[in-house]
Amino acid sequence: MSGSTVLADLSTQMADAVERAGRSTVLVNGRQRYPASGIATAPDLVLTADHVVERDEDIGIVTHDGTEGKAKLLGRDPASDIAVLRVSGVTLEPATQASAEARVGQLILAVGRPSLGGPMASLGIVSAVGGPWRGGRGAMLERVIRTDATPYPGFSGGALVTADGAIVGMITTGLSNGPALGIPSAIAWRVAETLAQHGSLKRGYLGISSQPVKLPDAIPTVNGTRPNVGLLLVHVEPNSPAANGGLLLGDILVAMSGQLVEDADDLQGFLTADKVGQAQPVHIIRGGELRELNVTVGARS
């Protein structure tokens, strides 16, 4: 097979992938500026970026065939920049979620529908897949996708698409001041399902401010492991879960739920929605001694 034939076949495959994903990618007109994009996850539901939705109702939707409909906000999570819309007046074609996670070096397409002229696309590779990643608004995402595919204006809420047209992530420029990121589809779909059912996403919190400190070698082990770094509590909010659980200013938090905590990201990673309302064992150093308290994790929307 000649090189030109291989290139032609690849070109056709990329165009087919955009066409397939484009049938589930809609225009979302929910802000004063230019429209953005969204991904149909059900015949009447659209997943999009939270920062592109500036009103709760009368949101314009345009499908791949030019049909116009209306949508209203069903749920949103500003921290992860995900929103879910309920659509009326049109029936959407749900997207196909990729069966495997994105891989570094994989060819990827960024697909959006920011105008009535049809889908737009750019080609790149997956530059990195990693996590946990902490956003500027407090979210802790298990994984994020970085790509050098160009996110044109209005691509937020659009799709990162594999060569077979399956969607591996949702594009957003609302999580950082740097390059656009992709929220892996497994995470985005899961958050969207919760938002569709409950309207918001619970996050655990303790009500503390802290800073990492190095610990002396004489510190006892926690579950057989000696901590090297802990979190010095520099503020404990009154009537917070931490205060109610007995944590005090000056305590050094070294473990939660039996796992060592060395920085704020570690702590945030433990404060998942399933921990809300549950008492968790917390190991602290107070007066040079290792102590164990039970703290009931609170909820912060």
C-alpha positions as CSV (number, residue, x, y, z in Angstrom):
1,M,0.0,0.0,0.0
2,S,1.4,3.4,-1.0
3,G,2.0,6.2,1.4
4,S,-0.6,8.3,-0.3
5,T,-3.2,5.6,0.1
6,V,-2.4,5.3,3.8
7,L,-2.7,9.0,4.2
8,A,-6.0,9.1,2.3
9,D,-7.4,6.3,4.4
10,L,-6.4,8.1,7.6
11,S,-7.9,11.3,6.3
12,T,-11.2,9.5,5.6
13,Q,-11.2,7.8,9.0
14,M,-10.7,11.2,10.7
15,A,-13.5,12.8,8.8
16,D,-15.8,9.8,9.6
17,A,-14.9,10.2,13.3
18,V,-15.8,13.9,13.2
19,E,-19.1,13.1,11.4
20,R,-20.0,10.4,14.0
21,A,-19.2,12.5,17.0
22,G,-20.7,15.6,15.4
23,R,-24.1,14.0,15.4
24,S,-24.0,14.1,19.2
25,T,-22.3,17.5,19.5
26,V,-24.7,20.4,19.8
27,L,-24.5,24.2,19.8
28,V,-25.3,25.6,23.3
29,N,-26.3,29.3,23.4
30,G,-26.4,30.1,27.1
31,R,-24.3,33.2,27.5
32,Q,-24.0,36.8,26.1
33,R,-20.9,36.0,24.1
34,Y,-20.5,33.5,21.3
35,P,-22.1,30.1,21.7
36,A,-20.4,27.1,23.1
37,S,-20.7,23.4,22.6
38,G,-22.3,20.4,24.3
39,I,-22.5,16.6,24.2
40,A,-25.7,14.7,24.1
41,T,-25.6,12.0,26.8
42,A,-29.3,11.0,26.4
43,P,-32.2,11.9,24.0
44,D,-33.1,14.9,26.2
45,L,-29.8,15.6,28.1
46,V,-26.8,17.7,27.2
47,L,-23.4,17.7,29.0
48,T,-21.6,21.0,28.7
49,A,-19.1,23.2,30.5
50,D,-20.5,25.1,33.5
51,H,-18.8,28.4,32.7
52,V,-20.6,28.7,29.4
53,V,-24.1,28.6,31.0
54,E,-25.0,32.1,32.3
55,R,-28.7,31.6,32.6
56,D,-30.9,28.8,34.0
57,E,-33.6,28.8,31.3
58,D,-34.3,29.7,27.7
59,I,-31.0,28.2,26.6
60,G,-30.8,27.7,22.9
61,I,-29.8,24.4,21.5
62,V,-29.0,23.5,17.8
63,T,-28.5,19.9,16.7
64,H,-26.3,18.5,14.0
65,D,-29.1,18.8,11.4
66,G,-29.9,22.4,12.3
67,T,-33.0,21.7,14.4
68,E,-33.4,24.3,17.1
69,G,-34.6,23.6,20.6
70,K,-34.7,25.0,24.1
71,A,-33.1,23.8,27.3
72,K,-33.0,24.6,31.0
73,L,-30.3,24.0,33.5
74,L,-30.8,20.7,35.4
75,G,-27.7,20.8,37.5
76,R,-24.2,22.3,37.7
77,D,-20.9,21.9,39.5
78,P,-18.7,25.0,39.1
79,A,-15.8,23.3,40.7
80,S,-15.4,20.7,38.0
81,D,-16.9,23.0,35.3
82,I,-19.6,20.6,34.4
83,A,-23.3,21.4,33.8
84,V,-26.3,19.3,32.6
85,L,-29.2,20.7,30.5
86,R,-32.6,19.2,30.0
87,V,-33.7,19.7,26.3
88,S,-37.2,20.2,24.9
89,G,-38.4,20.4,21.4
90,V,-35.7,18.1,19.9
91,T,-34.6,14.5,20.2
92,L,-30.9,14.1,20.5
93,E,-28.6,11.3,19.4
94,P,-26.6,10.2,22.5
95,A,-22.9,10.1,22.1
96,T,-20.9,6.9,22.2
97,Q,-18.5,6.9,25.2
98,A,-15.1,5.5,24.6
99,S,-14.6,2.0,26.1
100,A,-10.9,2.7,27.1
101,E,-9.1,5.7,28.7
102,A,-7.1,8.1,26.6
103,R,-3.4,7.1,26.1
104,V,-0.4,9.4,25.8
105,G,0.6,9.7,22.1
106,Q,-2.9,8.7,20.9
107,L,-4.3,10.7,18.0
108,I,-7.2,12.8,19.2
109,L,-9.7,15.1,17.7
110,A,-11.2,18.2,19.4
111,V,-14.8,18.6,18.1
112,G,-17.1,21.5,18.8
113,R,-20.2,23.1,17.3
114,P,-19.8,26.9,18.2
115,S,-21.7,28.1,15.1
116,L,-24.6,27.2,12.8
117,G,-22.1,26.3,10.1
118,G,-21.6,22.8,11.3
119,P,-19.0,21.1,13.5
120,M,-15.4,22.3,13.7
121,A,-12.5,20.0,14.5
122,S,-8.8,20.1,15.1
123,L,-6.3,17.3,15.3
124,G,-3.6,16.5,17.8
125,I,-2.3,13.9,20.2
126,V,-2.9,13.2,23.8
127,S,0.1,15.0,25.4
128,A,-0.5,13.8,29.0
129,V,-3.0,11.9,31.1
130,G,-2.6,12.4,34.8
131,G,-4.0,13.3,38.2
132,P,-5.2,13.9,40.7
133,W,-5.6,17.5,39.4
134,R,-6.9,20.3,41.6
135,G,-8.7,23.1,40.0
136,G,-8.8,26.7,41.0
137,R,-12.3,26.3,42.5
138,G,-11.6,23.5,44.8
139,A,-12.4,20.5,42.6
140,M,-10.2,17.4,42.8
141,L,-10.4,15.5,39.6
142,E,-9.0,12.0,39.5
143,R,-7.6,12.4,36.0
144,V,-7.4,15.1,33.3
145,I,-6.4,14.9,29.7
146,R,-4.0,17.3,28.0
147,T,-3.8,17.6,24.3
148,D,-2.2,19.8,21.7
149,A,-5.4,19.8,19.6
150,T,-6.5,23.4,19.2
151,P,-9.6,24.4,21.3
152,Y,-11.1,27.1,19.1
153,P,-13.4,29.7,20.7
154,G,-16.7,28.0,21.6
155,F,-15.2,24.5,21.9
156,S,-15.8,24.3,25.7
157,G,-18.3,21.6,26.3
158,G,-17.3,19.9,23.1
159,A,-15.7,16.5,22.7
160,L,-12.3,14.9,22.6
161,V,-12.8,12.1,20.1
162,T,-10.9,9.0,19.2
163,A,-10.2,7.8,15.6
164,D,-13.3,5.7,15.6
165,G,-15.6,8.6,16.7
166,A,-16.0,7.6,20.3
167,I,-15.8,10.3,23.0
168,V,-13.0,10.1,25.4
169,G,-13.4,13.4,27.2
170,M,-15.2,16.8,27.4
171,I,-13.2,19.9,26.5
172,T,-13.1,22.8,29.0
173,T,-11.1,26.0,29.3
174,G,-12.7,26.8,32.6
175,L,-10.5,24.8,35.0
176,S,-7.2,26.7,34.5
177,N,-5.7,29.8,33.1
178,G,-3.4,27.6,30.9
179,P,-4.2,25.3,28.0
180,A,-7.6,23.6,27.6
181,L,-8.1,20.4,29.5
182,G,-10.2,17.3,28.8
183,I,-12.3,15.8,31.6
184,P,-12.2,12.0,30.9
185,S,-15.6,10.8,29.8
186,A,-15.9,8.3,32.6
187,I,-15.6,11.1,35.1
188,A,-17.8,13.6,33.1
189,W,-20.6,11.1,32.6
190,R,-20.6,10.1,36.3
191,V,-20.7,13.7,37.4
192,A,-23.4,14.4,34.9
193,E,-25.6,11.5,36.1
194,T,-25.3,12.9,39.7
195,L,-26.2,16.4,38.6
196,A,-29.2,15.1,36.6
197,Q,-30.5,13.3,39.7
198,H,-29.6,15.8,42.5
199,G,-28.8,19.1,40.8
200,S,-25.5,19.5,42.6
201,L,-22.5,17.5,43.7
202,K,-21.6,16.9,47.3
203,R,-18.0,17.3,48.4
204,G,-16.6,16.5,51.8
205,Y,-14.9,19.1,53.9
206,L,-13.5,19.4,57.4
207,G,-13.3,23.2,57.8
208,I,-9.5,23.6,58.3
209,S,-6.6,25.6,56.8
210,S,-3.2,23.9,57.0
211,Q,0.4,23.9,55.8
212,P,2.8,21.0,55.4
213,V,5.5,20.5,58.1
214,K,8.3,18.0,58.3
215,L,8.0,15.5,61.2
216,P,10.8,14.3,63.5
217,D,12.0,10.7,63.1
218,A,10.7,9.7,66.5
219,I,7.0,9.9,65.4
220,P,5.2,6.6,65.8
221,T,4.0,4.7,62.8
222,V,0.5,4.7,61.5
223,N,-0.6,1.3,60.2
224,G,3.0,0.3,60.0
225,T,4.2,3.3,58.1
226,R,6.1,6.3,59.7
227,P,4.9,9.6,58.4
228,N,7.5,12.1,57.2
229,V,5.3,15.1,56.6
230,G,2.0,16.2,58.2
231,L,-0.4,19.1,57.9
232,L,-0.1,21.7,60.6
233,L,-3.6,23.2,61.4
234,V,-3.3,27.0,61.2
235,H,-7.1,27.6,61.3
236,V,-10.1,25.5,62.5
237,E,-13.5,27.0,61.5
238,P,-15.9,27.3,64.5
239,N,-18.7,24.7,64.5
240,S,-17.0,22.9,61.5
241,P,-16.7,19.1,61.3
242,A,-13.1,19.5,62.4
243,A,-14.0,21.6,65.4
244,N,-16.9,19.3,66.4
245,G,-14.6,16.3,66.1
246,G,-12.1,17.8,68.5
247,L,-9.4,19.1,66.2
248,L,-7.5,22.1,67.5
249,L,-5.3,24.9,66.2
250,G,-1.7,23.6,66.3
251,D,-2.6,19.9,65.8
252,I,-0.7,18.1,63.1
253,L,-2.8,15.9,60.9
254,V,-0.9,12.9,59.7
255,A,-3.5,10.4,58.5
256,M,-7.1,10.1,57.6
257,S,-9.0,6.8,57.1
258,G,-5.8,5.0,57.8
259,Q,-3.9,6.7,54.9
260,L,-1.1,9.2,55.3
261,V,-1.8,12.8,54.5
262,E,1.2,14.8,53.3
263,D,-0.4,17.7,51.5
264,A,-3.8,19.4,50.9
265,D,-4.3,17.3,47.7
266,D,-4.0,14.1,49.7
267,L,-6.6,15.3,52.1
268,Q,-8.9,16.5,49.4
269,G,-8.6,13.2,47.7
270,F,-10.0,11.4,50.8
271,L,-13.0,13.9,51.2
272,T,-15.1,12.2,48.5
273,A,-18.9,12.3,48.3
274,D,-19.2,8.8,49.8
275,K,-17.5,10.0,53.0
276,V,-20.0,12.8,53.7
277,G,-21.9,12.1,56.9
278,Q,-19.6,9.3,58.0
279,A,-17.2,9.3,61.0
280,Q,-13.6,8.8,59.8
281,P,-10.6,8.0,62.0
282,V,-8.1,10.9,62.0
283,H,-4.6,10.6,63.4
284,I,-3.0,13.7,64.7
285,I,0.1,14.8,66.7
286,R,-0.7,16.9,69.7
287,G,1.9,17.7,72.3
288,G,4.3,15.3,70.6
289,E,2.0,12.4,71.0
290,L,0.1,10.5,68.3
291,R,-3.7,10.5,68.9
292,E,-6.7,9.2,67.1
293,L,-10.0,11.1,66.8
294,N,-13.2,10.4,64.9
295,V,-14.4,13.3,62.7
296,T,-17.7,13.2,60.8
297,V,-17.1,14.6,57.3
298,G,-19.3,17.5,56.4
299,A,-20.7,18.4,53.0
300,R,-19.8,21.4,50.9
301,S,-21.6,22.0,47.6
